[in-house]
Amino acid sequence: MRVLPLVLVALLATPVPVSRAQPAPEPEPFKIGFSSSENDDRDLFTVDSNGNTRTNLTKSPGSQQEPAFSLDGTKLAYADGDHIVIANADGTNPRRLNTEARPQSQPAWSPDGTMIAAVTRVPDGEGTRPIIQIHRVSDGAKTGEIPIPSHLSARDTQPDWSPDGKTIAITRRSGNIIPPRPEITVPDTDRPSRQGSTFDLEQVVHTSRIPPKPDVVVLIDISGSMRDELTGVQDQLGKIMEEVKTLQPETRFGVATYAGAENKDEAFHRRLELTDNVDKAVAAVKAIDLVTDPESTEVWANALIETATREFEFRSDASKVVVIIGDEPTAENLVTGKDSVENAIVELKRANIRTVGVDSGDARVGLNSKKQIDEIIKDPKGSLQKYVKGAGPEKIRAAILDGIKDLDVTVTPVPKCDTGLTVELTPPGPVTGQSGEDVKFAEKFTVSPSTTPGTTLRCTIEFRLNNEPTARPGHVQTVTVRVADLVKPVVRVDDVTVQAQDGADVAVTYQASATDSQNRPLTPVCTPPSGSKFPIGVTRVTCTATDAQGNTGTDTALVTVISAAPDGPEVWLVTPDGSAQINLSQRFGEPCRNRPGEDPAWSPDGKTLAVTQDGQICAVDADGTGARVIVRTGSNVERPRSPAWLPDGTRIVFAASDVESPPDLWTVAVQNGTPRSLTKNASQPAVRRLPRLTVTTTATPAEIPFNGKSTIEVVVANTGFAPAPATLTVTVPEGLTGGPAGGDLGTIAPGDRKVVSGEATGVTAGEHVMTAAVGTITSRVTVKVLERTGSLSLAMSASPRPAFVGGDDVTVTFKLLNSSGSTLTDVRVVASAFGCDPECAVGTLGPDGQTEVRFTIPATQAVDRELVGVVIATGPDEDAADNVATTQIVIKQPTLTLDQQAGPLGGVVSVQGKDFPPGARVRLGWNPGISETPGEIVTADGTFSAQMLVFHNDTEGTRQATGTSVGGTRFGEVKSGDFLALPSTVQPSDFVVRG
């Protein structure tokens, strides 16, 4: 047999410690929702705060993403494909938010649970762009939309509503829009005006030397006599185009040629479609050669018709110009039979094409020798230039450019005003002048006297150029008039736009004015005041003014601060109506500065935002300051993103993964935390708040005598993070009666509690357990009732107390209780001071028997003394001390006291009242004598002081002041001491005479 070494034997005999897993802590009152692709389709799940109890909420085909729980934890919103779905928080009863056909995503709840902010993709050119709209949860109706500031082109996503509901944090990818330079000096006016008022504006329309956005077709004769002209155009067209494009960058040129009808295909030939490519145009014109027939008969009327009707695709908003170069008049009706000058004029006018003629012939034979060009350039207004053959390429370039520059400009104002607002222009237009010169109009606006204050009226004036059907960009004036109240001050403050430097806030100065209803100046007070620093974005300024009568008027304006175009997404704070929009990212400091930011998430207290940045999650205060990193890419996590705050505000949950693996969820403390893995294959975290109700029951005292009382208090508290309805059920055992009443306690907010209490009486000796429950949450308390002991007890009361002489009598009540188990006989009450003299017989009182004895004390005289009662009986009585009871009998005698005993007729006497019932109505009078009517006063605290008139024509002699009860607690008539009424000629010293 093999022998084991002693050491090994000892080791085998030693107990081996067993490692036991520590139980997971109790889950906190919240769950974490997320999207996961673990089941091929993307579904929504939840786990508890420990990452356990993974539950599939949707179990649906397709893709469910972007979960969002309502603040009260009862509802869930999510994106299902291209639609928003609302469901119970456990995923049951799903329904579409609305019937919107456009794709929607990224829902966010308002704090009160009535609204959803969501991203909707709207058409934008060939594609779509995201905007944020607000929808009512009950019916899905759109109630608002976050507007894009006019200086930006933007794509808004990822809304998150602040806990107070006043602000929505969004991710905005934006670029600055450079608007076209206004071609009018007063493009926008927004002002208040009163009914029936007028105001004047002066408008100046700038015109360009070359028509805006020109489409120019060069139409050149290629008959044998045009070698010099063609060579010049071939040499100079590039320079011509460059010069025109310098003044009008959107210029396009096309080229066509014409010859005689006998030249067949060369009677009209489009050589180059309209293009902005200079090299392409130059190459096309250099490829042109003259026709070989030296005797061709030019048909340029046909060429103009072809150009105007079908050969060139002019832009609808272009200034259309044809430059025709030739040395002979046109033959007519040789090509189509309808190619006449008259028809050419009709087609050119229909297309609104202006003609520049460059005549290289002479007075005998030339382009305009038959005045055909003169007819063509009458309407639309064109120009005629002269070129002398052999003058050289520079001259033909000058002729073409001068012809284009010499085109007159016609400005036609076209106003369109709401009813109640009119405008008169001087001159009324159209006005024709030299291109490049300003055209001025005086404008007088009138607000109708019949308009309603509070109405907004608008007027647009289009300044159309050269018979064009619509106005060009920068040629539209907008006037908005807010009809002011006739009484309130009129306040005016206008919008301001400024450029920020280096992303910093900008001090902005603006002008505000105010006048009262008489047009006198007032000083308005503005918030924020002029000179304040404004953040990048849009801030609303409110100005108020108050006149001498206290009437207040108000006006608002927008201060827009523009920054340089960002390199990536930024976090903006916007109000739900879009009236204020602040670029928060521009305020971030190090270590979060100058980094793209997205996925904004509000902390539960609304004081902090968590933001995803490149490789880190940053936290900033609500004003953008206090930037600090919560977590960044490191050994444990890669690319942290999509933060969501846990309800206690000390931690966030976030997604993290490298590029090639699905994301996982992690949690980390906001202050110096280490990331902790929560669950795998999960993204887009959202937190569902849960309530946590507790029920606590106490009894005070917990031990009571038989038939004694204990106060039972039930406290239902919510220590969770979501409100919860609570219905209390109280179960009272047979040994007790009474206690707190159960019922609906309403909704208990997080951190709040409801207290219900009631007295319970012990009717059976022993220990009795009372149970209080809210649903399955139960609390118990034990009340011990001692064995009953025999005792006869007495209690006394008197009512009313106090009483008043002559008023209601006093009723004395004796309450007798036999709490013993024996029958008591010969029971009687002794209270000899007022009644029961010598005693009041009761007779027999059985076990637990109760009875009352009453007698009445007449309110005939003043009394203030203690009444002692004693109950006596034959039978067991273990506590004689409770056989005696006392009560106080109080009957007050009201009194009237005069400040003098005699006085003249026509005088005034001061009377003081004391010991009257508080709040009683007393009628004062004289007996005998004349009394004032009604002569009533009300005693606030039972005392009063009043003046009584002794009438001039009253009787002389002795009288008393009287006080009679006319309301409130009753009392008998009260009389003062005697007062002697004297003739008015006899006056005691210091006596007051009413005169």
Secondary structure as UniProt FT lines:
FT   HELIX           6..13
FT   STRAND          30..36
FT   TURN            38..39
FT   STRAND          42..48
FT   TURN            49..50
FT   STRAND          55..56
FT   STRAND          63..69
FT   TURN            71..72
FT   STRAND          75..80
FT   TURN            81..82
FT   STRAND          83..88
FT   TURN            89..90
FT   STRAND          95..96
FT   STRAND          104..109
FT   TURN            111..112
FT   STRAND          115..124
FT   TURN            125..126
FT   STRAND          127..136
FT   TURN            137..139
FT   STRAND          142..145
FT   TURN            150..151
FT   STRAND          152..161
FT   TURN            163..164
FT   STRAND          168..176
FT   STRAND          188..194
FT   TURN            195..196
FT   STRAND          198..205
FT   STRAND          214..221
FT   HELIX           224..226
FT   HELIX           227..247
FT   TURN            249..250
FT   STRAND          252..258
FT   HELIX           261..266
FT   STRAND          268..275
FT   HELIX           278..286
FT   TURN            294..295
FT   HELIX           300..306
FT   HELIX           307..311
FT   TURN            316..317
FT   STRAND          319..326
FT   HELIX           341..350
FT   TURN            351..352
FT   STRAND          353..359
FT   TURN            367..370
FT   HELIX           372..376
FT   TURN            377..381
FT   STRAND          383..386
FT   TURN            389..390
FT   HELIX           393..405
FT   STRAND          408..417
FT   TURN            419..420
FT   STRAND          421..426
FT   STRAND          431..434
FT   TURN            435..436
FT   STRAND          439..447
FT   TURN            449..450
FT   TURN            453..454
FT   STRAND          456..465
FT   TURN            466..467
FT   TURN            473..474
FT   STRAND          476..484
FT   STRAND          490..493
FT   STRAND          496..499
FT   TURN            502..503
FT   STRAND          506..507
FT   STRAND          512..515
FT   TURN            517..518
FT   STRAND          521..522
FT   STRAND          525..527
FT   TURN            530..531
FT   STRAND          533..534
FT   STRAND          537..546
FT   TURN            548..549
FT   STRAND          552..562
FT   STRAND          570..574
FT   TURN            576..577
FT   STRAND          581..583
FT   HELIX           585..587
FT   TURN            590..591
FT   TURN            593..594
FT   STRAND          598..602
FT   TURN            604..605
FT   STRAND          608..613
FT   TURN            614..615
FT   STRAND          616..621
FT   TURN            622..623
FT   STRAND          628..632
FT   STRAND          641..645
FT   TURN            647..648
FT   STRAND          651..656
FT   TURN            659..660
FT   STRAND          664..669
FT   TURN            670..672
FT   STRAND          676..679
FT   STRAND          683..689
FT   STRAND          693..700
FT   STRAND          703..704
FT   TURN            706..707
FT   STRAND          709..718
FT   STRAND          724..731
FT   TURN            734..735
FT   STRAND          736..738
FT   STRAND          743..748
FT   TURN            750..751
FT   STRAND          753..762
FT   STRAND          766..774
FT   TURN            775..776
FT   STRAND          777..785
FT   STRAND          792..799
FT   STRAND          803..804
FT   TURN            805..806
FT   STRAND          810..818
FT   STRAND          824..830
FT   TURN            832..834
FT   STRAND          840..845
FT   TURN            847..848
FT   STRAND          850..857
FT   STRAND          863..874
FT   HELIX           880..883
FT   STRAND          884..892
FT   STRAND          895..898
FT   STRAND          902..904
FT   TURN            905..906
FT   STRAND          907..914
FT   TURN            918..919
FT   STRAND          921..927
FT   STRAND          936..938
FT   STRAND          944..949
FT   TURN            952..953
FT   STRAND          957..967
FT   STRAND          974..982
FT   TURN            984..985
FT   TURN            989..990
//
